[in-house]
Amino acid sequence: MNSRVQLLSLDFDGTLVSRVSEPVLDRQCMELIRELQDAGTMWAINTGRSVDVLESGLADFSFPIRPNFILTTERDVFRRGQNGDKWEAFGDWNERCAQDHTELFSSAQPVLAEVIDFVTQKTKARLIYDSERLEGLVAEDDEEMKRITEFIEQATGGHPKLDYQRNTVYLRFCHADYHKGSALAELARLIEVPRENIFAAGDHHNDISMLDGTVAAMPSCPANAIDEVKAAVRAAGGYIAQREHGAGVREALLHFASR
């Protein structure tokens, strides 16, 4: 493996981890990531999971190696703490992110009230709250989610900073400036890795911001990725694997290493 790949940004569920088939983890993919780490490549898991839920996943699926960084809830940036086990905020990004989200949700109350009315009256979706603040929702199926996102996009037209991240039937409201792509860009800035040396892989809507070529020059997706992700990767000159999940990540890594 050549030294061109200096930073890996890998989605967790559906990309590294298969929740629908065995094996859950591709052994050869894990071995390749370990080889890259040993050679100096940094590895970040870029996920919609929170820190605690990601840690549970790493334990539940018996990950043989640990990432150097974790980018969680599609926005926060963490590095290994002094003891190597705990995670600590990297720089002031998380603090700025939290402040911007507090201000956003305060100013976007009228729009969110419209969304709440629509969801409760016209759908069977379940709203999710963090304390009293609307955080997101869970739709019954993809068709219902499509109706909800169409309404949200219409309702948020007057509030350009209110956005959302979507993965299957799960949706989280967020500030438009914070997503997997911007979190990866901040990490790359902090560790001084240029775009040309960044590899990214993901499978769903919330991964597109790190796969559109803006932040990572080596975008990819496994064969199980949704069509919208494949289109973004294709448009960015990336690699669409023929294999699924971790086997597809390994395939894409080997592809870029051979160029």
Salt bridges, closest charged atoms under 4 A:
ASP11 OD1 - LYS180 NZ 2.94
ASP13 OD1 - ARG19 NH1 3.10
ASP13 OD2 - ARG49 NE 2.71
GLU31 OE2 - ARG27 NH1 2.73
GLU55 OE2 - ARG66 NH2 2.74
GLU74 OE1 - ARG172 NH1 2.42
GLU88 OE2 - ARG79 NE 2.84
ASP92 OD1 - ARG96 NE 3.16
ASP142 OD1 - ARG166 NH2 3.71
GLU150 OE2 - LYS146 NZ 3.49
ASP177 OD1 - LYS161 NZ 3.02
ASP177 OD2 - HIS175 ND1 3.86
GLU186 OE2 - ARG96 NH2 3.79
GLU186 OE2 - ARG189 NH2 2.91
GLU196 OE2 - ARG195 NH1 3.71
ASP207 OD1 - LYS180 NZ 2.56
GLU244 OE1 - HIS245 NE2 3.86
